[in-house]
Amino acid sequence: MNDVTLLSTLTIPSPHDGVWNLGPVPIRGYALCIIVGIIVAIWIGERRWVARGGRPGDVQDLSVWAVPFGLVGGRLYHVATDWEKYFGSDNNPVTALYVWRGGLGVWGAVAFGALGVIIGAKLKGIKLWPILDAMVPGVLVAQAFGRWGNWFNQELYGRPTDLPWGLEIEPEHWPTDKVYPAGTTFHPTFLYECIWNLGAFGLVIWADRRFKLGYGRVVALYVMVYTAGRGWIEYIRVDTVQLDDVYGLRFNVWMSIVLFLVAAAYFVWSARRHPGRETEVYQPGRGPEPTTADEADGADETEETDEAVDEPANAPDEAAEDPAPDR
């Protein structure tokens, strides 16, 4: 086998079917990727929150708000920007509810998920920026897992390519307005974004540890690094979208540019206005109660302080009782 033949065999196959039936219950690859990503994001957020001084379990409680809000927001964003797929001629509006077929807009999911966190944090007396800064790096890992759902659905791939890691897509999943020669392979944008998101996660974690980011700067950095990758990845995609030519670029490319600039401006403003990191992560009086060990330590410190206060008071009496030294 020569080198050319070898390279031609190094393509990435796509699953013929992304659904497995366990009796009457369908198990969908897309849903599994989303679920695994959510679980990992909660785990990462929980560890980071406890390290910031938060109570264990807070992130799990807030996820009860964030996850459903995020799913609804992601679907709303997708349907709003591609409404002709569901409400155009010969389309069934009910299919807008078929989340398992794919179609979750990242920015709708992030915005509504953050709204869920805001509501939950308000109820629990948690300060907003510290909890968002703790949770948002895990979102990058969730997005990395979620992109594999696009692989299972054979969707959101890039332009044709003859690179050895080209992605095989079955013709029935090609864009309806395009025709390609048999055997065409495509840029695996799901894989590009997965790798980018994991690299962005490492960068955000490093920067947070190195510079002690606070007051929403972790969130701003997340937006900047994600949009920097999403912009060019979105640019090479060929899937049919409604807003594919907004002043020469896809709508989501413009969205990435605008959000990057806004996040960068906030990062600079926040660093000047609020240098350093928050020391309190709860609203006054809403933090965790002191543990028994903490109370015991406090009592010991009080006793030691009392003894230290008593000693100077007794010193003059002891000096008065001693005879004057011979001279």
N, C-alpha and C positions, 0 to 999 in steps of 0.2 A: 504494500500500500504506500503510494507516494505521499508527499507532504500535502499536496492539494486535496487529495482524496480524504486524508485524515482531517484537515480543517473543515471540509464540507460535512463531516459526520459529527462535529462538535457543536451541534445546535442544542437549544433547550426545548425539550418537548413540552406540550401543554396537556393537562389531563383531559381525556376524552369526555369524562363526566365528573362534575364536581359535587355530585350528590350520591350518598350511600344510604340505602334503605335498611333499617333495622326493623323488620316486620312492617307495620304501618307507619313507622316514624322515619321521616327523611332527615338525614344528617348532612348538612350542607357545609362544604369546605369554606365558603365565604363567611358563614356565621361562626364557624370554629375559629377562624383567624381573628375575627373581631373579639370574640369572647376571651381567647388567650391573651390578646393584647391588653384588654381591659384588666384582667387579673394581674398581669405583670406590672402594669402601670400603677395599680393600687398598692401592690407590694413595695414598689420603689418609692412611691409617695409616702407610704407609712413609715418606712425606715428614715427617710429624709426629714419627715415632720417630727419624729421622736428625737432625732439628732438636734433639731432646732429648739427642743424643749417642750414639744407638744405631747399631749396624752396619746398613748397607744389606742387605736380604734377610731380616732377622729377622722382619718382619711376614709376608712371604710364607711363611716356614717355619712360623710359628705358625698361619697360615690353613689349612695342611694338617690341623691338629687342629681348629681352630675351625669350619670350614665343615661338615664331616660331622657333628660333634657338634651344631652348631646346627640342621641339617636334621632330625636324629633327634629332638632335643629339641622343636623346633617342632611336629613331627607328633605326638609323644607327648602334648604339652599339648593339642593340638586334639582328639585322639581321647579323651583322659581327660575333657575337659569336654563333649564331645558324643558319648559312647560309643553312645548309642541309634541314631545314624545308621549304625553299623557292626555292632553286636551285638544290636540289638533284633530284634523279630519281622520275618520276611520280608527281612532284610538279610544281605548277604554279608560276613563278617568280612574276607575277602581285600581288599575295597575300601579298608580302612584303610591299605593300602600304596600306594594310587594317589595319590601326592603331586601328580602333574600336574593332578589335578582341583581343586586348591586345598585349603586347610586347613592352614595353618602358624601355630600360636599364637606370637605375638611373644615372650611371656615365657618360654616353653619354649625358643625359639631362642636368646634372649639368655642364659638361665641355662646351658644346655648348651654354647653357644658359648664362654662365659666359662670353663667347666670345661675345655674343650679348650685354651684359652689358658693356663690354670693349669698343665696337664700339660706343654705345650710349653715354657713359660717355665721351669719347674722343670728340665727336661732341658737347657736352654741356659744356665742360670745367670742368667736375667734377673729383675730385681725385678718383682713383680706389679703394684703400683699404677702405676708409670711406664708400663708397656706398655699397661695397660688405659686409662689416661688418654690415651695417644697414639692408641689404636685406636678408642675408642668414638664420637668425633664422626662418623667415617665410617659407622658403623652407621646413623645418622640418614639419611644420603644413600641407603644401601642400602634402608632401609625406604621412603623416598620413591619409589624406582624400583619396589620390590616391589609397592606399592599399585596400580600400573598393571596388574599381573597380575589384580587383582580386576575391573578394567574389561574385560579380555579375556574373563574368565569370567562376566561379568554377575552378580557376587555382592557381598555385603556393602555394599549401598547403603542410603540413608536413607529417611526417611518421604516420602510423596508431597508434592510442592511444585509451585507454579505459577510459581516464579522462572524468569527467562529462561535460567538455566544448569541447568535441570532435566535429569536423565539419563534417556534412553530405555532401557527394559528390556523385552525381549520377554516376553510373558505366560508362556511356559513356564519362565521363570526367576523368576517371582513366588513369594513364600512360599506353601506348600501350604495354609496355614490362613487365607489372606487373599484377598479378591477386590477388584479395583479397576476403575473404569470404563475403557473403551478410551481410549487416548491419555494415560493417567496418566504423569507423569514424577516422578522421585525425586531426593532430595538426593544429589549425587555425592560420597559420603563418601570415596571413594578419592582424589578430587582435593583435598578439604579436608585430608586427612591428609598428602598429598604436599606441599602448600604449607606446612602447619604444620611438617612435619619439616625442610624446607629452611630455614624461618625459624629453627627451633630450632637447626639446625646453625650458622647465622650467629651466633646469640646465644652458643652455647657456645664457638665459636672466638674471638669478641670477648672474652668474659669470661676465657678462658684466657690470652690475650695481655695483657689489661689487668691482671689480678690475679695472674698466674703461679700458677695453681692446681696443687696437687700432692696427694699422698697420697690419691688416690681422689676428690677433689672434682670433677673433670671428669666422672667416672662418676656421682656423685650429682646433678650439675647436669643431665646427660643424662636421668636417670630423672625428675627433677622436671619439666623442660620437656616431655618426651614424654608423661608421664602427664597433665599439665594439659590437653593437647590431646586425648589419647586418651579421656579421661573423657567430655567432652561429645560427641565424635564417636560414641563407642560408644552414648551415650544416645539418639541420633536414628536409629540403625540399626533395620531391621525384619526382617532375616534371621532365620530360625528357628534358635534355639539352645536347648540343653537347659536351661541355667541362666539363664533369662531373667527370673526373678522371685525374687531372693534378698533378702528384706526390702525389696521394692519396687524394686530395681535389678538390672540384669544383673550377673552374677558379675564380668565384666571391668571394669565400672565400679567395683565395690568393690575389685577388685585395683589399679586405678589410684589410688584414694584411699589405700589402705594403703601402696602403694609410694612414693607422693609423700611421705607423712608420714615414712616410714622414711628416705628419701633426704635429706629436709630436716634431720631430726635428726642424721644422720651428717655432713652438710655442716657444720653448726654445731659439732659435737663435734670434727671433724677440724681445722677452722680454729683452734680453741682449743688443741687438743692438739699439732698439727703445723703451725704457721704456715709459710708459704713453700712451697718446692718442693724435691723431692729433688735433690741434686747428683750422686749416683751412681745409675746405672740398671742396673748389673750387680752380681751377688753378688761378694764379694771374690775376686780372682784369675780371674774368668770374663769380664772385659771384653776388648775387642779388643786385639790385640798392637800395640805402637807401630810405625808405618810407618818406612821407611828415612829419610824426610825428618825425622821426629820424632827418630830416633836421631842423625842428623847435627846437628840443632839442639841436642840434649842434649850432644853431644860438644863443639860450639863453646862452649856455655855453661860446660862444665867447664874448657876451656882458658882462657877469659876469667877464670874464678874463680881458677884456679891462678896466672895472671899477676898478678892483683890481690893474691893472698896473698904472692907472691914480692916484689913491689915494696917493701912496708914492711920486709922482712927485709934488703934490699940498702941501704936508705936510710942506716942508721947507718954502714956501711962507707964509703959515698961521703962522708959528712960528716967521717969521721975522716981521710980522705986530703987534704981541702982544708986549706990553711994557715989559721991563725987570722987573722981580720981585724985590720988596723992600728987602733990605738986612739989 
